Amino acid sequence: MWEPGMAAWHPKGIVIVDNGARRLTVLDMKGRFVSAQPVPMGQFVTAVCVRPNGDALLNVPGREEDAMVLLPANGSRERRYGVLFPPGSQNPLGTGGAVDLVQTGGKSSKCIAARKMDEGLAALDVDSVVRRGRFIESVRQRPFKSYAEVKDTSELPIPFSLHAGYDGREVYVWFGGKSCARRCIDFYDPATLAYRRSYRLIGRTGISLLDLAIVGQTIVALGTRDGTPIVVAFPITSGTPR
């Protein structure tokens, strides 16, 4: 592998996205090679979710109508999934298609999309959206500008939803934005996408958070401290991580 960047559940084990080789590699649960499949047109993959039948749903950079690719496991030609959210919610930069893809896991695994730049959740069926939900957080970031108006990186859009995942019971979304300051984690019902509850990370850790995941009653965080990469685990006690 050249640049393995993400992994996801697969009915035969796990699938690893190698953006260096532009390839999806499937390994069994003992790490043995099963199969490999090239990414259509050599595109860069930003998120992946695999269905119980092995079909892979990929998120790639581009316009919202082109950002979702369905890659069938049977080797038939890939197809564009379609727009996940109403056209009126698109922004001038075309980043409305940037999403995290969340797998609910197991043989009944489902794919849920959480938007990165804009507001909203979507539960995905084979070739359509079956349900949409809303974030309870307010999107607060610099106004979107068209590519022609962007002069430097300070005018590029800021990701609002930093990471989305599944803890075995609920879908969670970690938020940035001015109001959250990278410390909000909201939980949603995986079946209805209805909001359930929130965590607010409080206190000082001295860690600059880069990513996090929730496993059971533990938050596992990747970050840096004084320029040194670090992985830490915070137990969730009394409903609020401290």
Disulfide bonds with the S-S distance in Angstrom:
Cys49-Cys111 2.06
Cys180-Cys184 2.28
